[in-house]
């Protein structure tokens, strides 16, 4: 798959699933390969089989989340929510507030990339509220959930074209980071945030400068860089970065939010 040999990757995964049709792992692998190949409905069939084969509630929840991510590849916020929301409620009922918050944020991110901004905002706020309910949460955990919310609200404002509002949340996120409890977020996620906001508010050179300081192994960041190069009129550089996106093979919201656009752009070249 990393080499772009999608048909071979899918064929190998199908052989594994055929040899062990009741295997959770074989079916989740097949589902991932199908999504990465753009065969989304087939992918969800495989993930559904994985859910049936799951030997634990945790594995079943993972399979349901994989189905949600699969809908994210198609920018289908409604069906993302149909699969992620019950998992969120499952973790809330189990008093696992941190994981519940992560599921809510996953749902929010997939819906934001689908263009459902109001739904995304609601779920980002829900995720933060859930994470902060953890009775054992420490100061750095509180800071992380607060940073995540400011990060999300800045991106949401940028998507709405509200530059001043976005910058207000960027400043709030930086203030949290300046507290010194989240050094990893400072290094990796703040440049991504400032680059994202700059891209969606029309400052393309600032976007490129910031995004080049973010994680260059993150498919979503690479996709944002590609879009920025397009805005700057540098089509060849954009295609270079879209090809880098296609080398990412992790089945997660990051890839769901970047690979379909890269596929579309490269096919239209």
Buried (B, 14 or more C-beta within 10 A) or exposed (E): BEEEEBEEBBEBBBEBBEEEEEBBEBBBBBBBBBBBBBBBEBBBBBBBBBBEBBEEEEBBBBBBBBBBBBBBBBBBBEBBBBBBBEBBEBBBEEEBBBBBBBBBBBBBBBBBBBEBBEBBBBBBBBBBBBBBBBEEBEEEBBBBBBBBBBBBBBBBBBBBEBBEBBBBBBEBBBEBBEEEBBEEBBEBBBBBBBBBBBBBBEBBEBBBBBBEBBBEEBBBBBBBBBBBBBBBEBEEBBBBBBBBBBBBBEBBBBBBBBBBBBBEBBEEE
